[in-house]
């Protein structure tokens, strides 16, 4: 992994730029965008590579998110996996496309190859579910004993992409959230109701909305993405009645 230790204010500048890239405001989407933007910048400046591979779609297809452990049944987990795949163009694929293209790179996403996706989804639901406390178990198991990936990497627990951007002591998500909360007070948040067509409901929403309005004054914003709770797509299945309907 490329070492990219940079300060919070440099990250904030990149964060603002990613708002311009996406023309929308979602805290989790933009947190992740900053990291991918930096990696793409490094690849462009330090290597001759133009076509690059990325793992978008792997967590959605192979049930890699931690909350899949809470699925009440393999069937519910499989249905959630398909739902996430259908919405990828709004989140991870959008992020990956915009941040790599900003540096003139061409992205390839092998986990979203239609042949691989169709084959994986044809496997019985029980085999695709987390097993023995390990998410993506079927995918990991397929590499076992092949000596292509060290075991400590092959079987390590999933971690948020944004957590590896700053330091082990404090993640980028935490640093950004703390900075925003120190910059915006309750009075500013109250005034925001009159300033913006989609009313921010917390400090993060206000900063995101203000950034978008600054770059795109007349932009139409999808209200459902205005600083939704961190990664709203990934609510625990056991607490989400929408995904439990038979």
Phi and psi in degrees as a GROMACS rama.xvg file:
@    title "Ramachandran Plot"
@    xaxis  label "Phi"
@    yaxis  label "Psi"
@TYPE xy
-68.2433  132.349  UNK-2
-81.5475  117.54  UNK-3
-130.589  74.7229  UNK-4
-88.7944  107.998  UNK-5
-135.104  162.317  UNK-6
-76.4829  162.861  UNK-7
-61.5243  -36.6426  UNK-8
-72.6985  -32.723  UNK-9
-65.4256  -39.8892  UNK-10
-65.7954  -37.0399  UNK-11
-64.061  -36.9931  UNK-12
-64.4349  -41.9769  UNK-13
-67.1771  -37.9652  UNK-14
-58.2186  -43.526  UNK-15
-63.6022  -39.118  UNK-16
-65.8026  -35.4444  UNK-17
-68.655  -27.022  UNK-18
-61.4045  -43.3293  UNK-19
-63.4254  -37.3105  UNK-20
-64.718  -41.6173  UNK-21
-92.7407  -22.2246  UNK-22
56.5293  33.7692  UNK-23
-156.087  167.926  UNK-24
-127.848  105.241  UNK-25
-139.184  119.5  UNK-26
-57.4068  -46.3267  UNK-27
-68.8799  -39.0438  UNK-28
-61.0708  -43.573  UNK-29
-78.7588  -30.1424  UNK-30
-58.3923  -46.3134  UNK-31
-71.1581  -33.4146  UNK-32
-61.2251  -38.2455  UNK-33
-59.4554  -42.3288  UNK-34
-65.8561  -44.1682  UNK-35
-69.9068  -32.7016  UNK-36
-61.7453  -43.8814  UNK-37
-65.8215  -42.8581  UNK-38
-63.5928  -42.216  UNK-39
-63.5381  -39.3372  UNK-40
-62.5747  -43.1064  UNK-41
-62.6438  -47.1291  UNK-42
-59.7261  -43.3204  UNK-43
-65.9032  -39.8978  UNK-44
-84.3724  -28.9574  UNK-45
-107.319  -7.33683  UNK-46
-134.887  173.828  UNK-47
-98.4999  4.26538  UNK-48
-72.6009  139.797  UNK-49
-121.005  -41.1967  UNK-50
-93.6678  123.072  UNK-51
-129.025  152.692  UNK-52
-100.205  145.755  UNK-53
-142.377  159.158  UNK-54
-95.1016  20.0643  UNK-55
-54.1762  138.224  UNK-56
93.9994  -17.0114  UNK-57
-64.547  -47.6126  UNK-58
-65.1454  -37.4677  UNK-59
-70.5669  -43.8698  UNK-60
-72.1843  -44.2597  UNK-61
-102.004  15.134  UNK-62
58.4547  57.705  UNK-63
-90.782  -12.473  UNK-64
-76.3735  145.45  UNK-65
-57.8869  -34.7012  UNK-66
-70.2147  -10.3911  UNK-67
-64.9054  -20.9751  UNK-68
-63.0573  -23.1412  UNK-69
-93.6869  3.34705  UNK-70
-60.3197  129.494  UNK-71
-68.8741  -16.6083  UNK-72
-159.466  157.797  UNK-73
-57.8548  -33.2757  UNK-74
-64.0587  -45.0926  UNK-75
-64.7733  -41.3069  UNK-76
-62.4881  -40.2951  UNK-77
-65.3489  -39.9691  UNK-78
-65.8889  -39.0036  UNK-79
-66.4065  -38.6031  UNK-80
-58.5456  -45.4348  UNK-81
-66.0497  -40.1863  UNK-82
-59.6901  -44.8333  UNK-83
-64.0381  -39.8881  UNK-84
-61.0994  -40.0947  UNK-85
-67.8656  -23.2891  UNK-86
-101.497  4.17617  UNK-87
-57.8936  -33.5208  UNK-88
-65.0947  -18.2048  UNK-89
-87.4922  -17.327  UNK-90
-126.562  -97.848  UNK-91
-61.9022  -42.4521  UNK-92
-67.635  -37.7117  UNK-93
-61.3138  -48.7523  UNK-94
-57.834  -49.2287  UNK-95
-63.3404  -42.3255  UNK-96
-65.0097  -47.6607  UNK-97
-68.7151  -43.009  UNK-98
-74.3957  -30.9465  UNK-99
-79.8441  -41.3103  UNK-100
-64.2155  -27.5485  UNK-101
-60.1731  -22.1561  UNK-102
-113.283  16.7416  UNK-103
72.6564  24.542  UNK-104
-97.687  152.228  UNK-105
-107.469  121.776  UNK-106
-94.0988  139.718  UNK-107
-124.017  135.498  UNK-108
-123.246  83.9406  UNK-109
-60.7048  -29.3482  UNK-110
-69.8885  -14.9595  UNK-111
-103.362  10.1917  UNK-112
-56.2498  129.221  UNK-113
-61.9663  -29.8425  UNK-114
-71.5652  -43.3578  UNK-115
-66.2418  -43.0902  UNK-116
-61.2539  -45.3365  UNK-117
-63.4737  -40.3213  UNK-118
-65.7366  -46.1068  UNK-119
-63.6212  -40.3617  UNK-120
-72.1256  -13.4481  UNK-121
-83.7244  -13.3142  UNK-122
-70.4734  143.523  UNK-123
-51.1412  142.005  UNK-124
-55.6755  -38.0181  UNK-125
-62.3132  -33.9723  UNK-126
-75.4208  -24.4416  UNK-127
-86.5166  -12.6557  UNK-128
-76.3266  155.964  UNK-129
-55.7378  148.655  UNK-130
-140.602  139.17  UNK-131
54.1618  36.0654  UNK-132
75.8024  12.7086  UNK-133
-118.388  122.667  UNK-134
-78.0784  160.275  UNK-135
55.8124  32.7251  UNK-136
-61.2281  -44.1434  UNK-137
-62.1362  -42.3848  UNK-138
-64.9588  -45.0908  UNK-139
-63.1008  -43.3571  UNK-140
-60.2491  -32.852  UNK-141
-67.195  -19.6161  UNK-142
-99.4905  -3.19378  UNK-143
-62.8442  131.83  UNK-144
79.3542  -1.18528  UNK-145
-88.3337  -11.4908  UNK-146
59.3825  30.2053  UNK-147
-92.7558  -30.5179  UNK-148
-130.801  128.355  UNK-149
-56.2043  142.241  UNK-150
-57.87  -34.8302  UNK-151
-66.9003  -22.2633  UNK-152
-91.0843  -42.6311  UNK-153
-58.4561  -39.0219  UNK-154
-109.932  10.6968  UNK-155
-73.7628  152.279  UNK-156
-69.7124  146.177  UNK-157
-64.3777  140.802  UNK-158
-128.421  151.676  UNK-159
-63.4065  136.982  UNK-160
-56.4959  -41.4051  UNK-161
-68.1132  -19.869  UNK-162
-69.49  -20.2909  UNK-163
-93.8973  10.9463  UNK-164
-90.1579  -26.4666  UNK-165
-117.629  -77.3367  UNK-166
-150.756  166.779  UNK-167
-72.0037  -24.7122  UNK-168
-79.2284  -35.2317  UNK-169
-145.801  124.299  UNK-170
-76.9255  164.436  UNK-171
-60.4795  -41.4847  UNK-172
-58.2065  -46.7741  UNK-173
-66.8258  -43.2722  UNK-174
-61.0722  -44.2122  UNK-175
-66.5831  -42.3923  UNK-176
-63.9022  -42.8484  UNK-177
-63.6483  -40.4567  UNK-178
-63.4471  -44.8808  UNK-179
-62.5726  -43.8991  UNK-180
-64.8276  -28.9418  UNK-181
-78.9538  -19.9671  UNK-182
-93.9867  -20.9092  UNK-183
-119.2  127.676  UNK-184
-105.312  174.54  UNK-185
-63.8031  -34.7546  UNK-186
-62.8511  -42.3386  UNK-187
-64.6782  -37.6833  UNK-188
-66.4225  -38.4781  UNK-189
-64.6091  -40.0333  UNK-190
-69.6873  -25.4857  UNK-191
-62.4937  -25.8169  UNK-192
-59.1713  -33.5522  UNK-193
-89.126  -17.8865  UNK-194
-86.4593  -35.3767  UNK-195
-119.186  142.791  UNK-196
-64.5693  -32.898  UNK-197
-108.181  112.724  UNK-198
-74.9311  118.518  UNK-199
-63.8058  140.142  UNK-200
-104.765  2.88762  UNK-201
-160.057  179.511  UNK-202
-60.3427  -40.4771  UNK-203
-61.3371  -45.4344  UNK-204
-60.9886  -37.8143  UNK-205
-65.7734  -46.7469  UNK-206
-63.5062  -41.7563  UNK-207
-65.0814  -45.5466  UNK-208
-64.2719  -41.7596  UNK-209
-62.38  -40.2162  UNK-210
-63.8491  -40.9466  UNK-211
-67.7374  -44.2191  UNK-212
-64.0959  -33.3654  UNK-213
-63.5051  -40.7437  UNK-214
-90.2896  -31.2207  UNK-215
-133.667  80.3097  UNK-216
-53.8911  -35.1957  UNK-217
-108.858  22.3428  UNK-218
-66.2397  140.228  UNK-219
-90.557  122.095  UNK-220
-111.541  137.769  UNK-221
-71.6961  110.277  UNK-222
-60.4744  -26.5486  UNK-223
-70.8315  -15.6028  UNK-224
-103.042  2.57321  UNK-225
-74.0079  92.3302  UNK-226
47.153  52.9305  UNK-227
-62.4441  156.823  UNK-228
-49.1726  146.508  UNK-229
-45.9248  117.642  UNK-230
49.8218  65.2777  UNK-231
-58.8403  -24.3254  UNK-232
-60.1899  -27.559  UNK-233
-106.637  42.9704  UNK-234
-68.1346  144.541  UNK-235
-54.0247  132.283  UNK-236
-61.3945  -33.8183  UNK-237
-70.122  -14.5678  UNK-238
-110.325  8.44054  UNK-239
-118.831  94.1572  UNK-240
-61.956  -23.3419  UNK-241
-59.118  -38.2323  UNK-242
-91.9121  4.11543  UNK-243
-107.231  -1.18434  UNK-244
-70.67  131.849  UNK-245
